[in-house]
Amino acid sequence: MLIRSKNFNIAQIANSGQCFRMNEISENKFSMIAYGTYIELEQLDEETVNISCSEEDFHERWVEYFDFKYDYDRIVKELIQGKDQFLKAAAEYGKGIRILKQEPFEMLISYIISQNKNIPSIKNCIERICERYGEKRRSDQGEGVTYYTFPSPDRLAKASAKDLRELKLGYRDEYIINAAQAVVQGELPLEKLMGCSFEEAAAVLKKIRGIGNKVANCILLYGLHHIEAFPVDVWIAKVLKEIYDNRFDVKIYDGYAGIVQQYMFYYMRNLKGV
């Protein structure tokens, strides 16, 4: 299905640090596994993307996943017309990024894994977990692609630390098991947290061992779609220090600071040639 939008660039989304199961398979073409489904996306031109799904599937699943109901163009225009020169450039450069509405449990585990790891390493760890604990499926794309779904809370709650350690997760193994058990036991009701205030949801997440402020903000933004969240990783820390002398006022962008954060992250990372 063809999608036309000024604010939908697959390469930018794939390299924005928010998703770990979207991968380039050829020039301008990406595969993605989300909610147990494999799809392919191809950027045909600056404003046109072909998604390998039916119109019915698009409206039932992917409109929400890619957040097409949110007016990203308004945010981009506000930033470009504003006085902040760095954000002007960042918004123009990364205007095709959207905040994906990803599966909450997957983001919970993914960002626990992400601590002190680079993006390729995070991706590799997640794929190993999926191969060990997820369901093996075959897509109906082309000649059929074999892929693995992200494991359920039940499967990971029953995993052993030894088995997880074999997947090169290091000290994160206990955190993963503990978080999965918290979901299974109802201590961490992820779906309910989507409807809570940002502060309430953050407080609940940070009660879980292995989840600090940065990881909580990532889960809130990328898994629970609290777009006021503002995760500070090494790249955002560089922006805050080098561009703003640690005097950036997040409150100016109250309600959509997470979108601003994505433009900052993507622009700074590319400025540094990474």
C-alpha positions in Angstrom: 0.0 0.0 0.0 1.3 3.4 -1.0 1.6 6.1 1.8 2.2 9.7 1.0 3.5 12.0 3.8 6.1 14.7 4.2 6.8 13.3 7.7 7.4 9.6 7.1 10.9 8.6 6.2 11.8 4.9 6.9 15.6 5.3 7.0 15.3 8.2 9.5 12.9 6.2 11.7 15.1 3.1 11.5 18.2 5.1 12.5 16.5 7.2 15.2 17.4 4.9 18.0 13.8 4.0 19.0 13.3 0.6 17.3 15.6 -2.4 17.1 13.8 -4.7 14.7 13.7 -2.5 11.6 16.6 -3.3 9.3 17.7 -2.3 5.8 17.5 -5.2 3.4 18.4 -3.2 0.2 18.7 0.4 -0.8 15.7 2.3 0.5 14.0 -0.9 1.6 13.6 -2.1 5.2 12.1 -5.1 6.9 10.3 -4.7 10.2 8.9 -7.1 12.8 6.3 -5.7 15.1 3.4 -7.2 17.1 4.2 -10.6 15.7 4.1 -9.5 12.1 6.7 -9.2 9.4 6.4 -6.4 6.8 8.6 -4.6 4.3 8.7 -0.9 3.7 10.3 0.8 0.7 10.9 4.6 0.3 10.0 5.3 -3.3 10.6 9.1 -3.1 10.9 11.7 -0.4 7.2 11.6 0.4 6.1 8.1 -0.7 6.5 4.8 1.1 5.2 1.4 0.0 4.2 -0.8 2.9 3.7 -4.5 2.1 0.3 -4.8 3.7 -3.4 -4.6 2.6 -5.4 -1.5 3.0 -7.4 -3.2 5.7 -4.3 -4.2 7.7 -2.9 -0.7 7.3 -6.0 0.9 8.8 -6.4 -1.7 11.5 -2.8 -1.9 12.7 -0.2 0.4 11.0 -2.1 3.8 11.1 -1.8 3.6 14.9 1.7 2.0 14.9 3.2 4.8 12.8 1.2 7.4 14.6 -0.4 8.8 11.5 -3.1 10.6 13.4 -0.6 13.0 15.0 0.3 16.2 13.2 4.1 16.0 13.0 4.1 18.7 10.3 2.8 21.2 12.8 5.7 20.4 15.2 8.3 20.7 12.4 6.9 24.0 11.3 6.9 25.4 14.8 10.5 24.4 15.4 11.7 25.7 12.0 9.9 29.0 12.6 11.3 29.3 16.1 14.4 31.1 17.4 16.4 28.0 18.4 18.9 27.6 15.5 20.0 24.1 16.4 16.3 22.8 16.6 15.6 24.6 13.3 18.3 22.6 11.6 17.5 19.4 13.5 13.7 19.5 12.6 14.5 20.2 9.0 17.0 17.4 8.9 14.9 14.7 10.7 11.4 15.8 9.7 10.6 12.2 8.5 10.8 10.8 12.0 7.7 9.6 13.8 7.4 8.2 17.3 6.3 4.6 16.8 3.6 3.1 19.0 5.6 -0.1 19.8 4.6 -3.1 21.9 5.0 -2.1 25.6 6.5 -5.3 26.9 9.0 -5.4 24.0 10.1 -1.9 24.8 10.4 -2.7 28.5 12.8 -5.6 27.8 14.6 -3.8 25.0 15.5 -0.8 27.0 16.6 -2.9 30.0 18.9 -4.6 27.5 20.1 -1.2 26.1 22.0 -0.1 29.2 25.7 0.4 28.3 25.3 -1.1 24.9 25.5 0.4 21.4 22.6 -0.1 18.9 24.1 -3.0 16.9 24.8 -4.9 20.1 21.3 -4.2 21.4 19.8 -5.5 18.1 21.9 -8.7 18.3 20.8 -9.4 21.9 17.2 -8.9 21.0 17.4 -11.2 18.0 19.0 -13.9 20.2 16.2 -13.6 22.8 13.6 -13.8 20.0 15.2 -16.9 18.5 15.4 -18.6 21.9 12.0 -17.6 23.4 9.8 -16.3 20.6 7.6 -18.1 18.1 9.1 -19.1 14.8 7.0 -17.9 11.9 7.1 -17.6 8.1 5.8 -14.5 6.4 3.9 -14.4 3.2 6.3 -11.7 1.8 7.9 -12.8 -1.5 9.1 -16.4 -1.2 8.5 -16.3 2.5 10.8 -15.0 5.3 11.4 -17.0 8.5 11.3 -14.7 11.5 10.8 -14.9 15.3 8.3 -13.0 17.3 9.2 -11.1 20.5 8.8 -13.5 23.5 5.7 -13.2 25.7 6.0 -12.1 29.4 5.2 -15.7 30.4 8.1 -17.1 28.4 10.7 -14.7 29.8 9.4 -14.9 33.3 10.2 -18.6 33.3 13.7 -18.2 31.7 16.7 -19.0 33.8 19.5 -16.5 34.4 22.0 -19.1 33.1 20.2 -19.4 29.8 19.9 -15.7 29.4 23.5 -15.2 30.2 24.4 -17.5 27.3 22.8 -14.9 25.1 25.4 -12.3 26.1 23.1 -10.2 28.2 25.5 -9.9 31.1 24.1 -8.5 34.4 20.8 -7.7 32.6 19.6 -11.3 32.9 18.2 -10.9 36.4 16.6 -7.6 35.5 14.9 -9.1 32.5 13.5 -12.0 34.5 12.4 -9.7 37.3 10.6 -7.3 34.9 8.8 -10.2 33.1 7.7 -11.6 36.4 6.4 -8.2 37.5 4.3 -8.0 34.3 2.9 -11.6 34.7 2.1 -11.0 38.4 0.3 -7.7 37.7 2.9 -5.6 39.6 3.7 -3.8 36.3 0.4 -3.2 34.4 1.9 -1.8 31.2 -1.3 -1.2 29.3 -2.8 0.7 32.3 0.3 2.9 32.4 -0.5 4.2 29.0 -3.5 5.9 30.5 -1.8 7.2 33.6 -0.1 10.5 33.8 3.6 10.7 32.8 4.6 11.1 36.5 2.5 8.2 37.7 3.8 5.8 35.0 7.4 6.8 35.6 7.1 6.2 39.3 5.7 2.7 38.7 8.4 1.8 36.2 11.2 3.0 38.4 10.1 0.6 41.2 11.3 -2.3 39.0 14.9 -3.3 39.6 17.1 -2.3 36.7 15.0 0.7 35.6 16.4 4.1 36.3 15.4 7.5 35.0 16.8 7.1 31.4 15.4 3.6 30.8 12.1 4.6 32.3 11.9 7.6 29.9 12.7 5.4 26.9 10.0 2.9 27.9 7.5 5.8 28.4 8.3 7.4 25.1 8.7 4.4 22.8 6.5 1.8 24.4 3.8 3.7 26.3 3.6 6.7 23.9 4.0 9.4 26.6 5.5 11.9 24.1 6.4 14.3 26.8 9.1 11.9 27.9 12.7 13.2 27.3 15.3 10.4 27.5 18.9 11.6 28.0 21.4 9.1 26.5 25.0 9.9 25.5 23.9 11.7 22.3 21.3 13.9 24.0 23.8 14.6 26.8 26.2 15.8 24.1 23.5 18.1 22.7 22.6 19.5 26.1 26.3 20.2 27.0 27.8 21.3 23.6 24.9 23.2 22.2 23.0 24.5 25.3 25.7 24.5 28.0 23.3 22.3 30.0 20.7 25.1 30.1 18.1 23.6 27.7 14.6 24.2 29.0 12.5 21.1 28.2 9.4 22.7 29.6 9.2 25.0 26.5 8.3 21.9 24.6 5.9 20.5 27.2 3.6 17.8 25.7 5.9 16.9 22.8 9.5 17.0 24.2 10.0 13.4 23.1 9.6 14.4 19.4 12.1 17.2 19.9 14.4 14.7 21.5 14.3 12.5 18.4 15.2 15.3 16.1 18.1 16.3 18.4 19.3 12.7 18.6 19.2 12.0 14.9 20.8 15.3 13.9 23.6 15.2 16.4 24.4 11.6 15.7 24.7 12.4 12.0 26.6 15.6 12.6 29.3 13.4 14.3 29.3 11.0 11.4 27.9 7.9 13.3 
